[in-house]
Amino acid sequence: MNLSKQLSNRLEEVLLDGKWVAGTNIKEQISDLTWKQATTKIDSLNTISDLLFHINYYTEGLIHYFETGKLEIKDKFSFDAPKIESEKDWKDLIKKFQIDTQKLIEKVKGFTNEKLDQTFFDDKYGTYYRNINVIIEHSYYHFGQIVLIKKLLKKTVN
């Protein structure tokens, strides 16, 4: 199996359809939440809607870079999520996450091993492979937070 297939499978596994590593995925964990649950703040933790926006911010940024060669995302804006004020807003965010994730997966599937070994934007960022792998690790990190916050929500919010 080539590297792009492995990476795209791992992206799909954590974000949309996998069950191998964690027994679930982000899409499954957020699908049964209401907008009120997704926007409920527990102590100093981020809300689930903020985390979903944050994960997708980097997905969108990678897609944009792959399509234009311009890296325009900035960490300081990665939690600047629009306010979720209705079930429609929440469903729209989920839909955007799913569409963008599928688009990223398809782009990664099309990369050759040579492409994955190329420098990503600047030498300091390493290769395409490294950056895609970082997105996977970053997604798992926040996925864990989503699962824990969801468990806390069930204890505190009906």
C-alpha positions as CSV (number, residue, x, y, z in Angstrom):
1,M,0.0,0.0,0.0
2,N,1.4,3.4,-0.9
3,L,1.9,6.2,1.7
4,S,-1.0,8.3,0.4
5,K,-3.4,5.5,0.8
6,Q,-2.2,4.9,4.3
7,L,-2.5,8.5,5.3
8,S,-5.9,8.9,3.7
9,N,-7.2,5.8,5.5
10,R,-5.9,7.2,8.8
11,L,-7.6,10.5,8.2
12,E,-10.9,8.8,7.4
13,E,-10.5,6.5,10.4
14,V,-10.2,9.3,13.0
15,L,-12.5,11.8,11.4
16,L,-15.3,10.1,9.5
17,D,-15.7,6.3,9.4
18,G,-13.1,4.4,11.4
19,K,-13.4,2.3,14.4
20,W,-10.0,0.5,14.5
21,V,-7.9,2.5,16.9
22,A,-10.5,4.2,19.1
23,G,-13.6,2.1,18.4
24,T,-15.3,5.3,17.2
25,N,-14.6,8.5,15.3
26,I,-15.3,12.2,15.5
27,K,-18.3,12.1,13.1
28,E,-19.9,9.4,15.2
29,Q,-19.2,11.2,18.5
30,I,-20.7,14.5,17.4
31,S,-23.7,13.2,15.4
32,D,-26.0,12.7,18.4
33,L,-25.3,16.0,20.1
34,T,-27.7,18.9,20.1
35,W,-26.5,22.4,19.4
36,K,-27.0,23.2,23.1
37,Q,-24.8,20.3,24.1
38,A,-22.1,21.2,21.5
39,T,-21.9,24.7,22.8
40,T,-22.1,24.1,26.5
41,K,-18.9,25.2,28.3
42,I,-17.7,23.0,31.1
43,D,-15.2,24.8,33.4
44,S,-12.3,26.1,31.3
45,L,-12.6,23.5,28.6
46,N,-13.3,24.3,25.0
47,T,-16.8,23.5,23.8
48,I,-17.2,20.6,21.4
49,S,-18.4,23.1,18.7
50,D,-15.2,25.1,19.2
51,L,-13.1,21.9,18.9
52,L,-14.8,20.9,15.7
53,F,-14.3,24.3,14.2
54,H,-10.6,24.2,15.3
55,I,-10.0,20.7,13.7
56,N,-11.7,21.8,10.5
57,Y,-9.8,25.1,10.4
58,Y,-6.6,23.2,9.8
59,T,-8.3,20.9,7.3
60,E,-9.5,23.8,5.3
61,G,-6.1,25.4,5.5
62,L,-4.4,22.3,4.1
63,I,-6.9,22.0,1.3
64,H,-6.4,25.7,0.4
65,Y,-2.6,25.2,0.4
66,F,-2.9,22.1,-1.8
67,E,-5.1,24.0,-4.3
68,T,-3.3,27.4,-4.3
69,G,0.2,26.9,-2.9
70,K,-0.7,29.6,-0.3
71,L,-0.5,28.8,3.4
72,E,-2.8,31.4,5.0
73,I,-3.8,29.8,8.3
74,K,-2.6,31.2,11.6
75,D,-2.7,29.4,14.9
76,K,-4.1,32.6,16.6
77,F,-7.3,32.3,14.5
78,S,-7.8,28.6,14.9
79,F,-10.4,29.0,17.6
80,D,-12.2,32.0,16.1
81,A,-15.4,30.0,15.6
82,P,-18.6,31.6,14.5
83,K,-21.3,31.6,17.2
84,I,-23.6,28.6,17.1
85,E,-27.0,29.9,18.0
86,S,-29.3,27.2,16.6
87,E,-29.6,23.5,15.6
88,K,-29.2,24.6,12.0
89,D,-25.8,26.4,12.8
90,W,-24.6,23.2,14.5
91,K,-25.7,20.9,11.6
92,D,-24.1,23.3,9.1
93,L,-20.8,23.1,11.0
94,I,-21.0,19.3,11.0
95,K,-21.8,19.3,7.3
96,K,-18.9,21.6,6.5
97,F,-16.6,19.4,8.6
98,Q,-17.7,16.3,6.7
99,I,-17.4,17.9,3.3
100,D,-14.0,19.4,4.0
101,T,-12.7,16.2,5.5
102,Q,-13.8,14.1,2.5
103,K,-12.1,16.7,0.2
104,L,-8.9,16.4,2.2
105,I,-9.0,12.6,2.1
106,E,-9.5,12.6,-1.7
107,K,-6.6,15.1,-2.2
108,V,-4.2,13.0,0.0
109,K,-5.2,9.8,-1.9
110,G,-4.0,11.4,-5.1
111,F,-0.5,12.2,-3.8
112,T,2.5,10.2,-5.0
113,N,5.2,9.1,-2.6
114,E,7.4,11.7,-4.3
115,K,4.9,14.4,-3.5
116,L,4.6,13.3,0.1
117,D,8.4,13.6,0.4
118,Q,8.5,17.2,-0.9
119,T,8.9,20.2,1.3
120,F,5.7,21.6,2.6
121,F,5.6,25.4,2.0
122,D,8.9,26.0,3.8
123,D,11.8,23.8,5.1
124,K,10.9,24.6,8.7
125,Y,7.5,22.7,8.2
126,G,9.1,19.5,6.9
127,T,7.4,17.4,4.2
128,Y,3.9,17.0,3.0
129,Y,3.9,13.6,4.7
130,R,4.9,15.1,8.1
131,N,2.2,17.8,7.9
132,I,-0.6,15.3,6.9
133,N,0.5,13.1,9.8
134,V,0.4,16.0,12.2
135,I,-3.2,16.7,11.1
136,I,-4.0,13.1,12.0
137,E,-2.3,13.3,15.4
138,H,-3.8,16.7,16.1
139,S,-7.3,15.3,15.2
140,Y,-6.8,12.3,17.6
141,Y,-5.7,14.7,20.4
142,H,-8.9,16.8,20.1
143,F,-11.0,13.7,19.4
144,G,-10.0,12.6,22.9
145,Q,-11.1,15.9,24.3
146,I,-14.4,15.6,22.5
147,V,-15.1,12.2,24.0
148,L,-14.2,13.3,27.5
149,I,-16.3,16.5,27.3
150,K,-19.2,14.5,25.9
151,K,-19.0,12.2,29.0
152,L,-18.9,15.2,31.3
153,L,-21.9,16.8,29.5
154,K,-23.9,13.6,30.1
155,K,-23.2,14.0,33.8
156,T,-24.1,17.7,34.0
157,V,-26.5,18.5,31.2
158,N,-29.6,16.6,30.2
